[in-house]
């Protein structure tokens, strides 16, 4: 393999397979790095090149259809995508996953590969979600307010509505957060700001963790919003509820 790669406006190479693996492991190259070798019509991303390269080898052996592969950012070896996890622009094999996850938790080495969302953009996303929830509450609570009995002669009729109101007051935001974060990895506000919520290995939250994270936000708000303000001073921009649920908010 005589491969060339781009660094800024410069073309570097040729390099062999072992050099390529070393550069990937040192995080000097990633799946988005443009590469080229003799016989290729044009430059292409390293991730695409590795998939095509592996596919050609499989076809030569007259085996099944090519399996999508990527280069592990830790060890520099190529593996099938289905046997790896993806974290931002990095792919990590099963063997390197424990070490990689530990680095993410400690904020070491892989921090450069993670684009943590800052305090103000998260505040903007929260404001958008608050606006959307305000409209939803208006649509639901306004008709209920019209139906509620207000006669002082029948206080129990009024009190009978209170459990329903309380359930809706807490249930609507919980369902909103849990469904959107569990299904899409972000609420509409975060989607609008091109943010997403992920666990330490970069994967999407489960619905259960998304629900837990929602209620953990109450703790962040109960202590004079200090739990939210923590994001402005944390090196990984984590709030209190991010720390509790081991989540990160990153740019997409």
C-alpha positions in Angstrom: 0.0 0.0 0.0 1.5 3.3 -1.1 -1.0 5.8 0.3 -1.0 9.6 0.4 -3.0 11.7 2.8 -3.8 15.4 3.2 -2.8 17.6 6.1 -4.3 21.0 5.5 -3.3 21.9 1.9 -0.3 19.6 1.9 -0.1 16.0 0.6 1.9 13.6 2.6 3.2 10.2 1.6 3.5 7.6 0.4 2.9 5.5 3.6 2.4 1.8 4.2 -0.2 -0.1 6.1 1.8 -0.1 9.4 2.4 3.6 9.2 -1.3 4.2 8.5 -2.3 2.2 11.6 0.2 4.1 13.7 -1.1 7.5 12.5 -4.7 6.5 13.2 -3.7 5.3 16.6 -1.9 8.6 17.3 -5.1 10.4 16.2 -3.3 12.2 13.5 -5.6 10.7 11.0 -9.3 9.9 11.3 -12.2 8.6 9.2 -12.6 12.0 7.5 -9.0 12.4 6.4 -8.7 12.5 2.6 -6.5 9.8 1.1 -5.4 8.7 -2.4 -3.2 6.0 -3.9 -2.3 5.1 -7.5 -5.2 3.7 -9.4 -7.9 5.8 -7.6 -9.8 8.3 -9.7 -10.0 10.8 -7.0 -9.3 11.5 -3.3 -11.7 10.0 -0.8 -12.2 9.8 3.0 -10.1 7.3 4.8 -13.3 5.6 6.2 -14.6 5.1 2.7 -11.2 3.9 1.4 -10.9 1.3 4.2 -14.4 -0.1 3.4 -13.6 -0.3 -0.3 -10.2 -1.8 0.3 -11.7 -4.5 2.6 -14.5 -5.1 0.1 -12.0 -5.8 -2.7 -10.2 -8.3 -0.6 -13.4 -10.1 0.2 -14.4 -10.2 -3.5 -11.0 -11.7 -4.4 -11.7 -14.6 -2.1 -15.2 -15.1 -3.7 -16.9 -14.7 -0.4 -20.1 -12.9 0.5 -20.9 -9.3 -0.2 -18.3 -6.8 1.2 -18.8 -6.0 4.9 -18.5 -2.3 5.9 -15.4 -1.8 7.9 -13.6 1.1 9.6 -10.3 1.7 11.3 -10.2 1.6 15.1 -8.9 5.0 16.4 -7.1 3.2 19.3 -5.3 0.3 17.8 -5.3 1.3 14.1 -6.7 -2.1 12.9 -9.6 -2.5 10.5 -12.8 -4.2 11.8 -16.4 -4.7 10.6 -18.6 -1.7 11.6 -21.0 -4.1 13.3 -18.3 -5.1 15.7 -17.4 -1.5 16.6 -18.8 1.5 18.3 -18.8 5.0 16.8 -18.0 8.0 18.9 -18.1 11.3 16.9 -15.8 10.8 14.0 -14.0 7.9 15.7 -14.6 4.1 15.5 -13.5 1.9 18.3 -13.2 -1.9 18.2 -14.5 -4.2 21.0 -11.1 -4.8 22.4 -10.3 -1.1 22.8 -13.7 -0.1 24.0 -13.0 -0.4 27.8 -9.9 1.7 27.6 -11.6 4.3 25.3 -14.6 4.6 27.6 -12.4 5.1 30.6 -10.5 7.9 28.7 -13.9 9.6 27.9 -14.9 9.4 31.6 -11.6 11.0 32.7 -11.6 13.5 29.8 -8.2 12.3 28.7 -6.8 11.8 25.2 -10.1 11.7 23.3 -11.3 15.1 24.5 -10.1 16.6 21.2 -12.3 14.3 19.3 -15.4 15.5 21.2 -17.0 18.8 20.6 -18.7 19.5 23.9 -21.6 22.0 23.7 -21.0 25.2 25.6 -23.1 26.8 28.3 -24.9 29.4 26.2 -25.8 27.2 23.3 -27.3 24.7 25.8 -29.2 27.6 27.3 -30.5 28.5 23.9 -31.7 24.9 23.3 -33.3 24.9 26.8 -35.2 28.1 25.9 -36.5 26.6 22.7 -37.7 23.5 24.5 -39.3 25.7 27.1 -41.2 27.7 24.4 -42.4 24.5 22.8 -43.6 23.1 26.1 -45.3 26.3 26.9 -47.4 26.0 23.7 -48.2 22.4 24.5 -49.3 23.3 28.0 -51.4 26.1 26.7 -53.2 23.8 24.3 -53.9 21.2 27.0 -54.5 23.3 30.1 -56.6 26.1 28.6 -59.5 23.7 27.7 -59.1 22.0 31.1 -59.3 25.4 32.8 -62.6 26.0 31.1 -64.0 22.7 32.3 -62.8 23.0 35.9 -65.7 23.6 38.4 -65.1 26.8 40.3 -68.2 27.0 42.4 -67.4 27.6 46.1 -70.3 25.4 47.0 -68.6 22.3 45.5 -65.0 22.4 46.7 -64.5 18.7 46.3 -65.3 18.9 42.6 -62.4 21.4 42.2 -60.1 19.3 44.3 -60.8 16.2 42.3 -59.1 17.9 39.3 -55.9 18.5 41.2 -54.4 15.0 40.8 -55.0 15.2 37.0 -53.4 18.7 36.8 -50.4 17.5 38.8 -50.0 14.4 36.7 -50.1 16.5 33.5 -47.8 19.2 34.9 -45.0 16.6 35.5 -45.9 14.0 33.0 -45.9 16.2 29.9 -42.3 17.4 30.2 -41.2 13.9 31.3 -42.8 12.3 28.2 -41.4 15.1 26.0 -37.8 14.6 27.2 -37.9 10.8 27.4 -39.4 10.2 24.0 -37.3 12.6 22.0 -34.0 11.8 23.8 -34.6 8.1 23.7 -35.6 8.0 20.0 -33.5 10.8 18.5 -30.8 11.5 21.1 -32.0 15.1 21.4 -35.0 17.2 22.2 -36.4 19.6 19.5 -34.5 22.5 21.1 -31.2 20.6 20.9 -31.9 19.5 17.4 -32.4 23.1 16.4 -29.1 23.9 17.9 -27.5 20.8 16.3 -26.7 19.2 19.7 -27.3 15.7 20.9 -27.1 13.8 24.2 -24.9 10.7 24.5 -23.5 8.4 27.1 -19.8 8.1 27.7 -19.2 5.7 24.8 -21.0 7.9 22.4 -24.1 5.8 22.0 -27.7 7.0 22.3 -29.4 7.0 25.7 -32.0 4.3 26.5 -35.5 5.5 27.3 -35.0 4.6 30.9 -31.8 6.7 31.2 -33.5 9.5 29.4 -36.3 9.4 31.9 -33.9 9.4 34.8 -31.9 12.3 33.3 -35.2 14.3 33.1 -35.9 13.9 36.8 -32.3 14.5 37.7 -32.7 18.0 36.1 -35.0 18.8 39.0 -32.0 18.4 41.3 -30.0 20.8 39.2 -32.7 23.4 39.5 -33.5 22.9 43.2 -30.1 24.2 44.3 -30.5 27.7 42.9 -29.8 26.4 39.4 -26.2 25.7 40.4 -26.5 22.3 38.8 -27.0 24.0 35.4 -24.4 26.7 36.0 -21.8 23.9 36.6 -21.7 23.4 32.8 -20.0 26.8 32.4 -17.0 25.7 34.5 -16.7 21.9 33.8 -14.1 20.9 31.3 -16.6 18.6 29.6 -19.5 21.1 30.0 -21.4 18.7 32.3 -24.3 19.8 34.4 -25.2 18.1 37.7 -27.7 15.8 35.9 -25.1 15.0 33.3 -22.8 13.8 36.0 -25.5 11.8 37.7 -26.5 10.0 34.5 -23.0 9.9 33.0 -24.1 11.8 29.9 -22.5 14.4 27.6 -24.1 17.1 25.4 -22.1 17.4 22.2 -22.4 19.1 18.8 -23.6 16.9 16.0 
